[in-house]
Amino acid sequence: MIKRVSVAFSVLVLTIGLLTVSSCTDIEPKKDALADSVKTEFLHAWQGYKTYAWGYDYLKPLSKQGANWYDSSFVITPVDAFDTMVLMGLEQEAQQAKKLIFNKLSFNRNISVKVFEMNIRLLGGLLSAYQLDRDPRFLQLAEDLGRRLLPAFSSPTGMPYRYVNLKTGEVSGNISNPAEIGTYIVEFGTLTRLTGDSVFYKKAKKALRAVYQRRSSIGLVGTTINVDTGAWVDKSSHIGAMIDSYYEYLLKGFRLFKDPDLGDMWKHSVNAANSYLADEYQDNLWYGRVDMETGKLQKPWFSALDAFFPGVLALDGQMDRARALLNSCFKMWQLQGIEPELINYRTMRILSPGYPLRPEIIESTYYMYYFTGNNQYREMGRTYFKALKKYCRTDDGYTGLKSVITKEKSDRMGSYFFAETMKYLYLLFSDPAMTNLSKTVFNTEAHPMFVDDYIERR
């Protein structure tokens, strides 16, 4: 029988117990003073949510009001924030979030939801919360949600539809993309591990394999595909939105479950990406947008979302390539003192000027610091953190920017600000021994999952 443990004990486990020695032996286990500053800013943003959006999915900090994704709340911010609170040792806040989740969260609703978002945020958050806190109610909610998502995988190809009704199982959205098809193995595999029901792992792996099997002769995948017929709709290939986490989960699924099939798919896929998407231009490394069949460059575009890739490369041990690509990402950040959504990397012209509190460049910088111990990556982190406070901080939280050029603020503090942006900043400035990446895999929403469910059952 699993005995429930307190959040305080989970913090103890994370910091001095099972998430211990870093794989990089030359890192001195020292915490930067900015780690506490990040925690202070997390609390500032959380207080804004508590004051104006308690029980809602997210806060609109300029309007000082809460808002939901659908007609009613799934308390997405508390679920997304919970494991970050545990990592930071914020037990009181974690207990408050936990109480709200159990009082308010139910999936027995006649609502059609986006399967991808429910998976990475809510299923991932609940699974991580269970592994850290051990309250069985987290796992009960996770399993309930997982079973309600399963009808989405009923297509003829095994690739999931984009939407499913949580109550009726009715599906819709047959034009999908590799990211929304291939970003389930981490969460569904963990659910299989914790419940013993193999259906989740099998469905997620079948979906991943279905995309991989439809790669082009040169090994690339396109942007959109019909999940009923398996025919590609948009054959543009890249590492950005709608494809990004497909690559991420091939590697992370392999690291988490040691499945050699996933390892082979990752190896072949990343080799193709490095061969055809990588574009060295004026001594800088970028990844462009090409035709999936020919590899011919279509658009020299690079987005803020693409900045996840240096971290994935570092996780795979491709350090020289990861270092070069992150340096390019940092140049993108420096264009206006904070990162725009999209640029033409050959002209360095900004194509989309928004900044919705993206975490990806911070995520990659954390991975590079973890594996190298080079203080230049903490210095990069200082640049990010300073810019966030200067341009995105409000009286009641943080918000994105409509334009990094004018610095005009938008009015949304997405839940991933707590789950990812603040978490990766905190980890970057914390003792590197706080996490062990040979035993921990962060999902694409930065919820930690553990190899062999290795946090001890007491």
C-alpha positions as CSV (number, residue, x, y, z in Angstrom):
1,M,0.0,0.0,0.0
2,I,1.2,3.5,-0.8
3,K,1.3,5.7,2.2
4,R,0.6,9.4,1.7
5,V,3.5,11.7,2.4
6,S,3.4,15.5,2.9
7,V,4.6,18.0,0.4
8,A,7.4,18.9,2.9
9,F,8.7,15.4,2.7
10,S,8.5,15.5,-1.1
11,V,10.7,18.6,-1.0
12,L,13.2,16.7,1.2
13,V,13.2,13.8,-1.2
14,L,13.8,16.2,-4.2
15,T,16.6,18.1,-2.6
16,I,18.6,15.7,-0.5
17,G,17.2,12.3,-1.3
18,L,16.5,10.6,-4.6
19,L,17.0,13.5,-7.0
20,T,20.6,13.9,-5.9
21,V,23.9,13.8,-7.8
22,S,24.2,15.6,-11.1
23,S,25.7,13.7,-14.0
24,C,28.1,16.5,-14.5
25,T,30.8,16.0,-12.0
26,D,32.6,19.4,-12.5
27,I,29.6,21.4,-11.4
28,E,30.0,23.0,-8.0
29,P,26.7,22.5,-6.0
30,K,26.1,26.2,-5.3
31,K,22.8,28.1,-5.4
32,D,22.8,31.5,-7.0
33,A,21.1,34.3,-5.0
34,L,18.7,34.8,-7.8
35,A,17.0,31.5,-7.0
36,D,15.3,33.2,-4.0
37,S,14.4,36.2,-6.2
38,V,12.7,33.9,-8.7
39,K,10.7,32.3,-5.8
40,T,9.7,35.8,-4.7
41,E,8.4,36.7,-8.1
42,F,6.6,33.3,-8.3
43,L,4.8,34.3,-5.1
44,H,4.0,37.7,-6.5
45,A,2.4,36.2,-9.5
46,W,0.6,33.5,-7.4
47,Q,-0.8,36.2,-5.1
48,G,-2.3,38.0,-8.1
49,Y,-3.9,34.7,-9.2
50,K,-5.3,34.1,-5.7
51,T,-6.6,37.6,-5.4
52,Y,-8.4,38.0,-8.7
53,A,-8.6,34.6,-10.4
54,W,-9.0,32.0,-7.6
55,G,-10.7,28.9,-9.1
56,Y,-10.3,30.1,-12.7
57,D,-8.0,28.7,-15.3
58,Y,-5.8,31.8,-15.5
59,L,-5.4,35.4,-14.5
60,K,-5.8,38.5,-16.7
61,P,-3.5,40.7,-14.6
62,L,-4.3,44.1,-16.2
63,S,-8.0,43.5,-16.1
64,K,-7.7,42.0,-12.6
65,Q,-10.0,39.2,-13.4
66,G,-10.0,35.4,-14.0
67,A,-10.7,33.7,-17.2
68,N,-11.3,30.1,-18.4
69,W,-10.4,28.1,-21.5
70,Y,-13.9,26.7,-21.8
71,D,-17.3,27.5,-20.3
72,S,-16.2,26.4,-16.9
73,S,-12.9,26.1,-15.1
74,F,-10.4,23.1,-15.0
75,V,-8.3,25.0,-12.5
76,I,-5.4,24.8,-15.0
77,T,-3.2,27.3,-13.2
78,P,-3.2,25.5,-9.8
79,V,-2.5,22.1,-11.5
80,D,0.3,23.5,-13.6
81,A,1.8,25.4,-10.6
82,F,1.7,22.6,-8.0
83,D,4.9,20.8,-8.7
84,T,6.8,24.1,-9.1
85,M,5.6,24.9,-5.6
86,V,6.9,21.6,-4.4
87,L,10.3,22.2,-6.0
88,M,10.5,25.6,-4.4
89,G,9.5,24.3,-1.0
90,L,6.3,26.4,-0.9
91,E,4.2,24.1,1.2
92,Q,1.5,26.5,2.3
93,E,0.8,27.5,-1.3
94,A,0.9,23.9,-2.5
95,Q,-1.6,22.8,0.1
96,Q,-3.9,25.7,-0.9
97,A,-3.7,24.7,-4.5
98,K,-4.2,21.0,-3.7
99,K,-7.4,21.8,-1.7
100,L,-8.8,23.9,-4.6
101,I,-8.0,21.1,-7.1
102,F,-9.8,18.4,-5.1
103,N,-12.8,20.7,-4.4
104,K,-13.3,21.9,-7.9
105,L,-11.7,19.7,-10.6
106,S,-14.0,17.2,-12.3
107,F,-13.8,15.8,-15.8
108,N,-17.3,14.5,-16.0
109,R,-18.5,17.3,-18.3
110,N,-20.2,17.6,-21.6
111,I,-17.3,19.6,-23.1
112,S,-15.2,19.1,-26.2
113,V,-11.6,19.8,-25.3
114,K,-8.3,19.9,-27.1
115,V,-6.7,16.6,-26.3
116,F,-3.1,17.8,-26.5
117,E,-3.5,20.7,-24.0
118,M,-5.4,18.5,-21.6
119,N,-2.7,16.0,-21.8
120,I,0.4,18.1,-21.3
121,R,-1.1,20.5,-18.7
122,L,-3.7,18.6,-16.7
123,L,-2.7,14.9,-17.1
124,G,1.0,15.8,-16.8
125,G,0.4,18.0,-13.8
126,L,-1.7,15.5,-12.0
127,L,0.7,12.7,-12.6
128,S,3.6,14.8,-11.4
129,A,1.6,15.9,-8.3
130,Y,0.9,12.3,-7.4
131,Q,4.5,11.2,-7.8
132,L,5.6,14.1,-5.5
133,D,2.8,14.2,-3.0
134,R,1.4,10.6,-3.0
135,D,-2.2,11.6,-2.4
136,P,-4.1,8.9,-4.3
137,R,-6.7,11.4,-5.3
138,F,-4.2,12.9,-7.8
139,L,-3.8,9.6,-9.5
140,Q,-7.6,9.0,-9.5
141,L,-8.1,12.2,-11.3
142,A,-5.3,11.5,-13.7
143,E,-6.6,8.0,-14.6
144,D,-10.2,9.4,-15.0
145,L,-8.9,12.0,-17.4
146,G,-6.7,9.5,-19.3
147,R,-9.6,7.2,-19.9
148,R,-11.8,10.1,-21.1
149,L,-9.0,11.0,-23.6
150,L,-8.7,7.5,-25.0
151,P,-11.6,7.8,-27.6
152,A,-9.5,10.4,-29.4
153,F,-7.2,7.6,-30.5
154,S,-10.0,5.7,-32.4
155,S,-9.0,6.9,-35.9
156,P,-8.2,4.4,-38.6
157,T,-4.5,5.3,-38.4
158,G,-4.3,5.3,-34.6
159,M,-3.3,9.0,-34.7
160,P,-5.6,11.0,-32.3
161,Y,-8.2,13.4,-33.3
162,R,-7.6,16.9,-32.0
163,Y,-10.8,17.2,-29.8
164,V,-12.8,14.8,-27.7
165,N,-15.9,15.3,-25.6
166,L,-15.0,14.3,-22.0
167,K,-18.5,12.9,-21.3
168,T,-19.7,11.4,-24.6
169,G,-16.3,10.5,-26.2
170,E,-17.4,12.2,-29.4
171,V,-14.3,13.2,-31.5
172,S,-13.6,15.9,-34.0
173,G,-10.7,17.5,-35.8
174,N,-9.1,15.1,-38.2
175,I,-6.5,17.5,-39.6
176,S,-3.8,17.4,-37.0
177,N,-0.1,17.8,-36.7
178,P,2.9,15.8,-35.4
179,A,3.1,17.6,-32.1
180,E,-0.6,17.1,-31.3
181,I,-0.3,13.4,-32.4
182,G,3.1,12.6,-30.9
183,T,3.0,14.3,-27.5
184,Y,1.5,11.6,-25.3
185,I,4.1,8.9,-24.6
186,V,5.6,10.6,-21.5
187,E,2.2,11.1,-19.8
188,F,0.4,8.0,-21.0
189,G,3.4,5.9,-20.4
190,T,3.6,7.2,-16.8
191,L,-0.1,6.5,-16.4
192,T,0.5,2.9,-17.5
193,R,3.4,2.6,-15.1
194,L,1.3,3.9,-12.2
195,T,-1.9,2.0,-12.9
196,G,-0.6,-1.2,-14.6
197,D,-2.9,-0.7,-17.6
198,S,-0.9,-1.0,-20.8
199,V,-3.6,0.5,-23.0
200,F,-2.2,4.1,-22.4
201,Y,1.3,3.3,-23.4
202,K,0.2,1.3,-26.4
203,K,-2.1,4.0,-27.8
204,A,0.6,6.7,-27.4
205,K,3.3,4.6,-29.0
206,K,1.1,3.7,-31.9
207,A,0.4,7.3,-32.5
208,L,4.1,8.2,-32.5
209,R,4.9,5.4,-34.8
210,A,2.1,6.3,-37.2
211,V,3.7,9.8,-37.7
212,Y,7.2,8.3,-38.0
213,Q,6.1,5.7,-40.6
214,R,4.8,8.5,-42.8
215,R,8.1,10.5,-42.8
216,S,9.4,11.3,-46.2
217,S,12.2,9.5,-48.0
218,I,14.7,11.9,-46.5
219,G,13.3,11.3,-43.0
220,L,11.3,14.5,-42.4
221,V,7.7,15.0,-41.3
222,G,5.3,17.7,-42.4
223,T,3.2,20.3,-40.5
224,T,-0.3,18.9,-40.9
225,I,-1.7,15.5,-41.6
226,N,-5.2,13.9,-42.0
227,V,-5.5,11.3,-39.2
228,D,-8.2,9.4,-41.0
229,T,-6.3,8.8,-44.2
230,G,-2.7,9.4,-43.1
231,A,-2.1,11.8,-46.0
232,W,0.0,14.9,-45.5
233,V,-1.8,18.2,-45.9
234,D,1.0,20.7,-45.4
235,K,4.5,19.3,-46.3
236,S,6.5,22.1,-44.7
237,S,9.0,20.7,-42.3
238,H,10.7,22.4,-39.3
239,I,11.1,22.2,-35.5
240,G,8.6,24.8,-34.6
241,A,4.9,24.9,-33.6
242,M,2.9,21.9,-34.6
243,I,6.0,19.7,-34.9
244,D,8.3,20.7,-32.0
245,S,7.3,18.3,-29.2
246,Y,7.1,15.3,-31.6
247,Y,10.9,15.4,-31.7
248,E,11.1,16.1,-27.9
249,Y,9.0,13.1,-27.0
250,L,10.8,10.6,-29.2
251,L,13.9,11.3,-27.1
252,K,12.2,11.8,-23.7
253,G,10.1,8.7,-24.2
254,F,13.2,6.7,-24.8
255,R,15.0,8.1,-21.8
256,L,12.0,7.6,-19.5
257,F,11.0,4.0,-20.6
258,K,14.2,2.7,-22.3
259,D,12.1,1.5,-25.2
260,P,14.6,0.8,-28.1
261,D,12.0,1.5,-30.7
262,L,11.7,5.1,-29.5
263,G,15.5,5.4,-29.4
264,D,15.7,4.3,-33.0
265,M,12.9,6.7,-34.1
266,W,14.7,9.5,-32.3
267,K,18.1,8.8,-33.8
268,H,16.8,8.6,-37.4
269,S,14.6,11.7,-36.9
270,V,17.2,14.0,-35.3
271,N,19.7,13.0,-38.0
272,A,17.3,14.0,-40.7
273,A,16.6,17.3,-38.9
274,N,20.3,18.0,-38.5
275,S,20.9,17.2,-42.1
276,Y,18.1,19.1,-43.8
277,L,16.6,21.7,-41.3
278,A,19.9,23.0,-39.9
279,D,21.1,26.2,-41.7
280,E,24.5,27.7,-41.0
281,Y,24.2,31.3,-42.0
282,Q,27.0,33.8,-41.4
283,D,28.6,31.6,-38.8
284,N,25.4,31.2,-36.9
285,L,23.4,27.9,-36.6
286,W,19.6,28.1,-37.2
287,Y,16.9,25.6,-38.1
288,G,14.8,26.7,-41.0
289,R,11.6,25.6,-42.8
290,V,12.0,23.3,-45.7
291,D,10.1,21.0,-48.1
292,M,9.8,17.6,-46.4
293,E,10.3,15.7,-49.6
294,T,13.3,17.6,-51.0
295,G,14.9,19.4,-48.0
296,K,14.9,22.6,-50.0
297,L,14.8,25.7,-47.8
298,Q,11.4,27.5,-48.0
299,K,11.6,30.1,-45.3
300,P,14.5,31.2,-43.1
301,W,12.2,31.6,-40.1
302,F,13.0,30.8,-36.5
303,S,10.5,31.2,-33.7
304,A,10.5,31.5,-29.9
305,L,9.1,28.0,-29.7
306,D,12.0,26.6,-31.7
307,A,14.3,27.6,-28.8
308,F,13.4,24.3,-27.1
309,F,15.7,22.4,-29.4
310,P,19.1,23.3,-27.9
311,G,17.9,21.7,-24.6
312,V,16.8,18.5,-26.4
313,L,20.1,18.3,-28.3
314,A,22.0,18.8,-25.0
315,L,19.9,16.0,-23.4
316,D,21.0,13.8,-26.2
317,G,24.7,14.7,-25.7
318,Q,25.0,16.8,-28.9
319,M,26.7,19.6,-27.0
320,D,28.5,21.5,-29.8
321,R,25.3,21.8,-31.8
322,A,23.2,22.7,-28.8
323,R,25.7,25.4,-27.8
324,A,25.7,26.9,-31.3
325,L,21.9,26.9,-31.6
326,L,21.4,28.4,-28.1
327,N,23.8,31.2,-29.0
328,S,21.6,32.0,-32.0
329,C,18.5,32.0,-29.8
330,F,20.2,34.4,-27.5
331,K,20.9,36.8,-30.4
332,M,17.2,36.7,-31.2
333,W,16.5,37.7,-27.5
334,Q,18.9,40.6,-27.7
335,L,17.3,42.1,-30.8
336,Q,14.8,44.1,-28.6
337,G,15.9,43.2,-25.1
338,I,13.3,40.4,-25.0
339,E,12.4,37.6,-27.4
340,P,10.0,38.2,-30.3
341,E,7.7,35.4,-31.5
342,L,9.2,35.0,-35.0
343,I,12.1,36.3,-37.0
344,N,13.7,35.9,-40.4
345,Y,17.1,34.8,-39.2
346,R,18.9,35.8,-42.5
347,T,17.7,39.4,-42.3
348,M,17.2,39.5,-38.5
349,R,13.8,41.1,-39.2
350,I,11.0,40.6,-36.7
351,L,8.0,39.0,-38.3
352,S,5.8,38.5,-35.3
353,P,6.6,40.9,-32.4
354,G,4.6,39.3,-29.5
355,Y,6.1,37.7,-26.4
356,P,3.6,35.6,-24.5
357,L,5.9,34.7,-21.6
358,R,7.6,31.9,-23.5
359,P,9.8,29.5,-21.5
360,E,11.7,27.6,-24.2
361,I,14.9,29.6,-24.3
362,I,15.1,29.5,-20.5
363,E,14.5,25.8,-20.6
364,S,17.4,25.2,-23.0
365,T,19.6,27.5,-21.0
366,Y,18.9,25.4,-17.9
367,Y,19.9,22.2,-19.7
368,M,23.1,23.7,-21.0
369,Y,24.0,24.9,-17.5
370,Y,23.2,21.5,-16.0
371,F,25.4,19.6,-18.4
372,T,28.3,22.1,-18.6
373,G,28.4,24.0,-15.4
374,N,29.5,27.0,-17.5
375,N,28.5,30.2,-15.7
376,Q,27.8,31.9,-19.0
377,Y,24.4,30.2,-19.0
378,R,23.5,31.6,-15.6
379,E,24.5,35.0,-17.0
380,M,22.0,34.4,-19.9
381,G,19.4,33.6,-17.2
382,R,20.1,36.9,-15.5
383,T,19.3,38.6,-18.8
384,Y,16.0,36.8,-19.2
385,F,15.0,37.4,-15.6
386,K,15.9,41.1,-15.6
387,A,13.9,41.6,-18.9
388,L,10.9,39.7,-17.5
389,K,10.8,41.9,-14.4
390,K,11.3,45.1,-16.4
391,Y,8.8,44.5,-19.2
392,C,6.3,41.9,-18.1
393,R,5.8,42.5,-14.4
394,T,2.5,44.1,-13.3
395,D,1.1,45.1,-9.9
396,D,-0.7,41.8,-9.7
397,G,1.4,39.2,-11.7
398,Y,3.1,38.9,-15.0
399,T,1.8,39.4,-18.5
400,G,3.0,38.9,-22.1
401,L,3.8,41.6,-24.5
402,K,1.8,42.5,-27.6
403,S,5.0,43.8,-29.1
404,V,8.7,43.5,-28.0
405,I,9.3,46.6,-30.0
406,T,6.8,48.9,-28.3
407,K,6.8,46.9,-25.1
408,E,3.0,47.2,-25.0
409,K,1.6,44.7,-22.6
410,S,-1.1,42.1,-23.3
411,D,-3.4,40.8,-20.6
412,R,-2.8,37.2,-19.9
413,M,-0.7,35.2,-17.5
414,G,-0.8,31.7,-18.9
415,S,-0.5,28.7,-16.6
416,Y,2.7,27.7,-18.2
417,F,4.3,30.8,-16.7
418,F,4.2,28.9,-13.3
419,A,4.8,25.4,-14.7
420,E,7.7,26.3,-17.0
421,T,9.0,29.9,-17.1
422,M,9.4,30.2,-13.3
423,K,10.4,26.6,-12.8
424,Y,13.3,26.6,-15.3
425,L,14.5,30.0,-14.0
426,Y,14.5,28.6,-10.5
427,L,16.3,25.4,-11.5
428,L,18.9,27.4,-13.5
429,F,19.8,29.4,-10.4
430,S,19.5,26.5,-7.9
431,D,22.0,23.9,-6.8
432,P,22.4,21.7,-9.9
433,A,22.3,18.6,-7.7
434,M,18.6,19.4,-7.0
435,T,17.6,17.4,-10.0
436,N,19.1,14.3,-11.6
437,L,18.3,14.2,-15.3
438,S,19.2,10.5,-15.6
439,K,16.3,9.8,-13.3
440,T,13.9,12.7,-14.1
441,V,12.2,13.6,-17.4
442,F,10.3,16.9,-17.7
443,N,7.3,16.7,-20.0
444,T,6.8,19.5,-22.5
445,E,4.9,21.5,-19.8
446,A,7.9,21.0,-17.4
447,H,6.1,18.5,-15.2
448,P,8.7,16.0,-13.8
449,M,8.2,12.3,-14.4
450,F,10.5,9.8,-12.8
451,V,12.3,6.9,-14.4
452,D,10.9,3.6,-12.9
453,D,8.7,5.7,-10.7
454,Y,11.8,5.9,-8.6
455,I,10.6,8.2,-5.8
456,E,10.5,5.8,-3.0
457,R,7.1,4.4,-1.9
458,R,7.1,4.5,1.9
